[in-house]
């Protein structure tokens, strides 16, 4: 069964299109249900962040056909004609899809190379798919290897330490507008991790006044306390907060822009020419495109920040090389597991066949051995078990070796079944409705990511 990936990221598609095709968290159950109606889709995981939309799947048809089915799903689910985005998608199959996911989990495909939060997002994508039975044993194992690779990169390389981030970009761009940070005021719209991390960089560079507005006031209050600032109700941000702020960091979960030309124009009049610096790190975007038409308003969104981040990637070349080596190691490990797994049904069928033979002959001869002491009877059973194991050992070893090294000119699993007259079990032809794949152990280095100095893909 092939593994495929269909997706887009900050490198392949513009922000406006990523917005339209992103999967909001509350919509994921419906998305998995829609995917389950495709009989060829046996497993799937959706990874949707600010910078990427990716659907991983395992299916019972050819890789090319499976990719087309995923594209059809994306088009129907988001009500966007495929002609508007198909040319901007990357389609990765088998080993290429495996390699891509490993690089994603290691933050080698992120806007901010080395950022930590993508690892948690990969974990969450797997957990969500497992919770509805969409991630079966193959994708669960692949994502486990991706998480392992990501954790190894965090601990075995320096790629995530001292790295350039969106917070650094915010400081650099703001410094071009404000001569002195010490009197600047930050207004944070949306109490998310990404906003907080960006604000911390500005605070470290001298900003003293922080105001946090969130639709849930308690979350605003908690963030304000951590940043040493003040919390206000969300409505107050449009009454007084935007009038007084110098820098606005916006990262809400609103489905439509909350800062538009029509509601900012009267605010800018009240500001009397005072410049307003907007950093929009939300997806969908919080700041409408027409805001750029306003005088003394400076808007930067995720795509705008990318150009500044690219300048600093070369500083991590050595660590990137080490991280790529870890990706290759985990890729080889997963592919080896997968190859041996392909012969597992034949091995299981052989073992069951030999065990059945043993039991049948024990039933025949056990009455004739009734006069023997129990110790002797047990010795005979042990000898039978050893003989069965010895008979199975060489065929099993040759099956595994042939799978790993691709050294045989024959289809050995099929030949084995033909010779012994057995049938290897076939996997279920559709996504299971209520089963979950084996879980992965919690790891504090992955789940506790807020201490990392870089921002997430979200």
C-alpha positions as MATLAB code, in Angstrom:
seq = 'XXXXXXXXXXXXXXXXXXXXXXXXXXXXXXXXXXXXXXXXXXXXXXXXXXXXXXXXXXXXXXXXXXXXXXXXXXXXXXXXXXXXXXXXXXXXXXXXXXXXXXXXXXXXXXXXXXXXXXXXXXXXXXXXXXXXXXXXXXXXXXXXXXXXXXXXXXXXXXXXXXXXXXXXXXXXXXXXXXXXXXXXXXXXXXXXXXXXXXXXXXXXXXXXXXXXXXXXXXXXXXXXXXXXXXXXXXXXXXXXXXXXXXXXXXXXXXXXXXXXXXXXXXXXXXXXXXXXXXXXXXXXXXXXXXXXXXXXXXXXXXXXXXXXXXXXXXXXXXXXXXXXXXXXXXXXXXXXXXXXXXXXXXXXXXXXXXXXXXXXXXXXXXXXXXXXXXXXXXXXXXXXXXXXXXXXXXXXXXXXXXXXXXXXXXXXXXXXXXXXXXXXXXXXXXXXXXXXXXXXXXXXXXXXXXXXXXXXXX';
ca = [
       0.000    0.000    0.000;
       1.534    3.321   -1.047;
       2.172    6.304    1.209;
       1.497    9.652   -0.447;
       1.495   13.307    0.508;
      -0.357   16.187   -1.122;
       0.285   19.654    0.220;
       1.565   23.198   -0.003;
       3.742   25.385    2.177;
       5.124   28.921    2.450;
       7.568   28.165   -0.348;
       5.098   26.755   -2.871;
       1.903   28.779   -2.391;
       0.953   32.328   -1.361;
      -0.545   33.098    2.007;
      -3.968   33.922    0.532;
      -4.293   30.417   -0.911;
      -2.996   28.715    2.237;
      -5.700   30.577    4.126;
      -8.458   29.224    1.905;
      -7.238   25.625    2.139;
      -6.260   25.479    5.808;
      -8.042   23.025    8.120;
      -9.290   24.695   11.276;
      -9.125   22.475   14.345;
     -12.899   22.275   14.762;
     -13.273   21.124   11.139;
     -10.867   18.179   11.343;
     -13.452   15.535   12.392;
     -15.559   16.408    9.361;
     -12.468   16.310    7.146;
     -11.539   12.829    8.329;
     -15.123   11.681    7.841;
     -15.057   13.003    4.280;
     -11.779   11.203    3.599;
     -13.167    7.959    5.006;
     -15.829    7.895    2.298;
     -13.098    7.269   -0.273;
     -12.810    3.483   -0.272;
      -9.198    3.619   -1.435;
      -8.042    5.696    1.582;
      -7.046    3.353    4.384;
      -5.142    5.759    6.643;
      -4.711    9.534    6.719;
      -3.231   12.355    8.804;
      -3.775   16.094    8.222;
      -1.059   18.574    9.189;
      -2.332   22.152    8.918;
      -0.347   25.125   10.279;
       0.149   28.772    9.333;
       2.803   27.812    6.834;
       1.598   24.496    5.450;
      -1.410   22.369    4.558;
      -0.502   18.697    4.094;
      -2.572   15.529    3.804;
      -0.745   12.208    4.263;
      -2.516    9.041    3.209;
      -2.116    5.307    2.718;
      -4.323    3.730    0.081;
      -5.182    0.659   -1.922;
      -4.732    2.281   -5.349;
      -1.709    3.562   -7.247;
       0.152    6.534   -5.721;
      -0.848    8.820   -8.603;
      -4.527    7.906   -8.276;
      -4.430    8.343   -4.503;
      -2.929   11.831   -4.919;
      -5.742   12.789   -7.276;
      -8.325   11.567   -4.773;
      -6.760   13.737   -2.076;
      -6.811   16.762   -4.374;
     -10.488   16.120   -5.072;
     -11.130   15.936   -1.325;
      -9.323   19.229   -0.687;
     -11.290   20.927   -3.452;
     -14.674   19.663   -2.265;
     -14.042   20.160    1.439;
     -12.941   23.792    1.039;
     -15.224   24.514   -1.921;
     -12.279   25.751   -3.993;
     -11.926   24.583   -7.611;
      -8.873   22.371   -8.064;
      -7.842   24.484  -11.031;
      -7.061   27.319   -8.612;
      -4.505   25.405   -6.551;
      -3.530   22.059   -8.106;
      -0.510   23.511   -9.918;
       0.874   24.859   -6.620;
       0.643   21.547   -4.756;
       3.555   19.219   -4.226;
       2.777   15.549   -4.640;
       5.204   13.230   -2.887;
       5.020    9.446   -3.011;
       6.540    6.643   -0.987;
      10.132    7.370    0.109;
       9.893   11.010   -0.968;
       6.823   11.499    1.255;
       8.624    9.810    4.155;
      11.672   12.028    3.720;
       9.535   15.178    3.561;
       7.682   14.470    6.821;
      10.943   13.767    8.642;
      12.347   17.121    7.451;
       9.147   18.885    8.522;
       9.328   17.428   12.047;
      12.979   18.487   12.270;
      11.981   22.076   11.297;
      14.171   21.873    8.191;
      11.179   22.806    6.031;
       9.952   25.607    8.311;
       9.959   29.320    7.631;
      12.180   29.602   10.718;
      14.765   26.829   10.401;
      15.188   25.278   13.844;
      11.902   26.455   15.379;
      10.612   24.099   18.034;
       6.824   24.247   17.886;
       6.400   22.298   14.625;
       7.380   19.153   16.513;
       4.425   19.604   18.830;
       2.179   20.299   15.872;
       3.252   17.065   14.175;
       2.518   15.213   17.411;
      -0.897   16.861   17.670;
      -1.723   15.997   14.048;
      -0.987   12.335   14.754;
      -2.943   12.299   18.011;
      -5.967   13.902   16.343;
      -5.926   11.354   13.517;
      -5.496    8.495   15.982;
      -8.422    9.713   18.089;
     -10.841    9.130   15.203;
      -9.148    5.974   13.949;
      -7.762    7.591   10.787;
      -4.084    6.920   11.525;
      -3.429    3.206   11.328;
      -0.211    1.280   11.998;
       1.686    2.508    8.930;
       1.222    6.265    9.333;
       1.446    5.992   13.120;
       4.841    4.341   12.800;
       5.976    6.910   10.211;
       4.959    9.821   12.433;
       6.663    8.179   15.420;
       9.905    8.083   13.431;
       9.353   11.738   12.484;
       8.907   12.690   16.138;
      12.014   10.711   17.071;
      13.994   12.497   14.369;
      12.719   15.864   15.572;
      13.653   15.141   19.178;
      17.109   13.967   18.124;
      17.690   17.150   16.133;
      16.666   19.249   19.152;
      19.067   17.413   21.455;
      21.943   16.421   19.150;
      22.374   19.650   17.172;
      22.468   23.375   17.848;
      19.978   24.182   15.107;
      17.381   25.612   17.462;
      19.686   27.608   19.724;
      20.383   31.250   19.174;
      18.514   31.085   15.906;
      16.872   33.929   14.062;
      13.119   34.059   14.538;
      10.010   36.041   13.747;
      10.581   37.843   17.034;
      13.986   38.973   15.788;
      12.388   40.141   12.553;
       9.806   42.146   14.521;
      12.592   43.922   16.388;
      14.578   44.606   13.219;
      11.608   46.006   11.308;
      10.264   48.014   14.223;
      13.676   49.596   14.747;
      13.383   51.110   11.270;
      10.207   52.910   12.311;
      10.869   53.772   15.970;
      14.085   55.429   17.077;
      13.504   54.551   20.732;
      11.774   51.371   21.938;
      11.717   52.420   25.583;
       8.538   54.460   25.149;
       6.816   52.207   22.601;
       3.645   50.359   23.558;
       2.747   46.866   22.287;
      -0.844   45.766   21.836;
      -1.255   41.994   21.517;
      -4.468   40.785   19.882;
      -4.957   37.103   20.695;
      -3.253   35.374   23.603;
      -1.364   32.720   21.652;
       2.175   31.341   21.990;
       3.392   32.941   18.797;
       2.265   36.407   19.872;
       3.844   35.998   23.276;
       7.191   34.884   21.891;
       7.328   37.796   19.434;
       6.419   40.219   22.223;
       9.193   38.855   24.432;
      11.820   39.781   21.831;
      10.504   43.335   21.737;
      10.491   43.523   25.528;
      14.088   42.273   25.634;
      14.971   45.162   23.349;
      13.512   47.829   25.584;
       9.735   47.920   25.109;
       8.185   48.592   28.521;
       4.451   48.839   27.980;
       2.461   45.754   26.960;
      -1.316   45.491   26.633;
      -2.995   42.141   25.905;
      -6.504   41.818   24.474;
      -8.251   38.485   23.980;
     -11.856   37.391   23.577;
     -11.386   35.299   26.721;
     -10.323   37.878   29.290;
      -8.777   35.329   31.644;
      -6.263   34.251   28.975;
      -5.388   37.887   28.323;
      -4.846   38.412   32.026;
      -2.576   35.356   32.310;
      -0.398   36.424   29.378;
      -0.215   39.998   30.606;
       0.981   38.718   33.961;
       3.750   36.678   32.316;
       4.858   39.679   30.258;
       4.545   42.195   33.053;
       1.800   44.052   31.199;
      -1.878   44.946   31.377;
      -4.942   42.992   30.200;
      -7.975   44.573   28.581;
     -11.206   43.227   27.151;
     -11.170   42.621   23.411;
     -13.657   45.406   22.687;
     -11.411   47.927   24.463;
      -8.679   47.245   21.902;
     -10.800   48.992   19.258;
     -11.901   51.786   21.572;
      -8.576   52.811   23.112;
      -5.922   50.115   22.594;
      -5.318   50.742   18.897;
      -5.295   54.489   19.470;
      -2.501   54.271   22.035;
      -0.415   51.374   20.655;
       2.739   51.775   18.584;
       3.205   48.091   17.699;
       0.363   45.587   17.260;
       1.008   41.840   17.181;
      -2.125   40.082   15.953;
      -2.660   36.324   16.058;
      -6.315   35.548   16.683;
      -8.348   32.598   15.441;
     -10.891   34.833   13.686;
     -12.158   33.406   10.363;
     -12.025   36.852    8.714;
      -9.795   39.955    9.045;
     -10.470   41.933   12.211;
      -8.356   44.945   11.190;
      -9.724   46.537    8.048;
      -9.428   49.876    6.326;
     -12.926   50.932    7.360;
     -12.418   50.312   11.098;
      -8.812   51.564   11.209;
      -9.404   54.813    9.313;
     -11.200   56.585   12.198;
      -8.595   55.218   14.609;
      -5.758   56.641   12.498;
      -7.467   60.028   12.502;
      -7.488   59.962   16.288;
      -3.772   59.039   16.259;
      -2.975   62.294   14.370;
      -0.294   60.900   12.103;
       1.354   58.661   14.704;
       2.760   55.562   12.868;
       1.183   52.166   13.557;
       3.268   49.003   13.070;
       1.124   45.852   12.498;
       2.635   42.361   12.675;
       0.051   39.870   11.418;
       1.064   36.299   12.273;
      -2.417   34.771   12.052;
      -3.855   32.310    9.558;
      -6.356   33.234    8.286;
      -4.910   36.744    8.311;
      -6.154   39.269   10.856;
      -5.225   42.314    8.749;
      -7.047   42.945    5.480;
      -5.022   43.800    2.390;
      -6.617   47.244    2.012;
      -5.017   48.361    5.300;
      -1.805   48.875    3.337;
      -3.512   51.856    1.657;
      -3.640   53.782    4.934;
      -0.994   56.412    5.536;
       1.465   55.779    8.400;
       0.350   52.147    8.750;
       3.056   49.520    8.224;
       1.810   45.947    7.792;
       3.908   42.759    7.785;
       2.371   39.295    7.464;
       3.913   35.821    7.381;
       4.957   36.035    3.745;
       6.581   39.438    4.277;
       8.637   38.062    7.160;
       9.960   35.212    5.015;
      12.290   37.461    3.015;
      14.012   38.669    6.168;
      14.342   35.166    7.573;
      16.002   33.835    4.415;
      18.995   36.085    4.995;
      19.868   34.240    8.177;
      19.508   30.625    7.076;
      23.116   30.416    5.868;
      24.293   30.967    9.452;
      23.007   27.495   10.340;
      24.451   25.540    7.436;
      26.642   23.275    9.610;
      23.768   22.409   11.959;
      21.408   21.899    9.030;
      23.862   19.349    7.601;
      23.901   17.456   10.907;
      20.116   17.546   11.089;
      19.836   16.184    7.544;
      22.032   13.256    8.576;
      19.602   12.437   11.387;
      16.717   12.627    8.916;
      18.490   10.113    6.666;
      19.102    7.737    9.584;
      15.447    7.757   10.642;
      14.332    7.413    7.023;
      16.436    4.254    6.643;
      15.088    2.888    9.933;
      11.458    3.432    8.912;
      11.930    1.970    5.452;
      13.626   -1.098    6.955;
      10.715   -1.569    9.359;
       8.249   -1.151    6.528;
       9.976   -3.708    4.325;
      10.016   -6.330    7.056;
       6.394   -5.483    7.839;
       5.449   -6.388    4.295;
       6.384   -9.998    4.952;
       4.809  -10.090    8.417;
       1.455  -11.525    7.209;
       3.262  -14.429    5.495;
       5.379  -15.037    8.600;
       2.295  -14.981   10.805;
       0.477  -17.380    8.505;
       3.460  -19.774    8.521;
       3.689  -19.769   12.301;
      -0.053  -20.354   12.654;
       0.076  -23.193   10.104;
       2.924  -24.963   11.908;
       1.275  -24.433   15.273;
      -1.928  -25.990   13.981;
       0.008  -29.032   12.726;
       1.667  -29.397   16.098;
      -1.659  -29.199   17.950;
      -3.296  -31.727   15.612;
      -0.535  -34.287   16.164;
      -0.503  -33.680   19.883;
      -4.212  -34.464   19.969;
      -3.491  -37.739   18.152;
      -0.547  -38.910   20.245;
      -1.364  -37.441   23.667;
      -3.629  -40.373   24.659;
      -0.861  -42.823   23.777;
       1.507  -40.944   26.083;
      -0.872  -40.858   29.015;
       1.150  -43.504   30.872;
       4.235  -41.267   30.964;
       5.034  -38.975   33.893;
       3.970  -35.350   33.393;
       7.633  -34.278   33.307;
       8.282  -36.547   30.325;
       5.147  -35.376   28.563;
       6.282  -31.777   29.004;
       9.701  -32.658   27.604;
       8.044  -34.030   24.462;
       5.965  -30.846   24.088;
       9.094  -28.731   24.496;
      10.851  -30.806   21.848;
       7.915  -30.313   19.457;
       8.005  -26.540   20.029;
      11.750  -26.491   19.340;
      11.280  -28.458   16.127;
       8.557  -26.103   14.926;
      10.751  -23.081   15.691;
      13.675  -24.656   13.852;
      11.566  -25.416   10.796;
      10.299  -21.808   10.706;
      13.614  -20.092   11.467;
      15.329  -20.248    8.074;
      12.283  -19.325    5.943;
      11.495  -16.385    8.242;
      15.084  -15.153    8.205;
      15.266  -15.402    4.419;
      11.982  -13.518    4.057;
      13.251  -10.656    6.245;
      16.638  -10.525    4.531;
      15.081  -10.499    1.075;
      12.696   -7.730    2.125;
      15.500   -5.562    3.531;
      18.069   -6.122    0.812;
      15.766   -6.820   -2.121;
      18.053   -9.721   -3.015;
      15.506  -12.228   -4.298;
      14.288  -12.601   -7.873;
      11.087  -14.178   -6.559;
       8.060  -13.049   -4.595;
       9.082  -15.067   -1.538;
       6.009  -14.326    0.626;
       3.731  -15.534   -2.183;
       5.947  -18.556   -2.851;
       5.882  -19.455    0.837;
       2.091  -19.341    0.918;
       1.890  -21.443   -2.258;
       4.281  -24.099   -0.924;
       2.560  -24.464    2.441;
      -0.984  -23.916    1.189;
      -1.608  -20.981    3.490;
      -3.127  -17.505    3.095;
      -1.551  -14.316    4.467;
      -4.019  -11.958    6.124;
      -4.904   -8.838    4.140;
      -5.355   -5.401    5.796;
      -8.751   -3.760    6.134;
      -9.760   -1.935    2.935;
     -10.930    1.256    4.627;
     -10.229    3.620    7.496;
     -11.254    1.898   10.767;
     -14.058    3.728   12.499;
     -13.127    3.327   16.148;
      -9.622    1.963   16.404;
      -6.535    3.947   17.299;
      -2.974    3.247   16.406;
      -0.349    2.612   19.088;
       0.330    5.818   20.981;
       3.714    7.448   21.467;
       5.252    8.158   24.816;
       4.960   11.691   26.120;
       8.211   13.582   26.129;
       8.673   16.791   28.138;
      11.077   18.169   25.558;
       8.300   18.021   22.971;
       5.188   18.845   24.966;
       6.766   21.718   26.894;
       7.749   23.937   24.017;
       6.943   27.374   25.332;
      10.460   27.831   26.663;
      11.960   27.534   23.188;
      13.281   30.805   21.762;
      11.663   30.507   18.364;
       8.141   30.790   17.018;
       5.860   28.009   15.737;
       4.522   27.406   12.277;
       1.095   27.323   13.817;
];
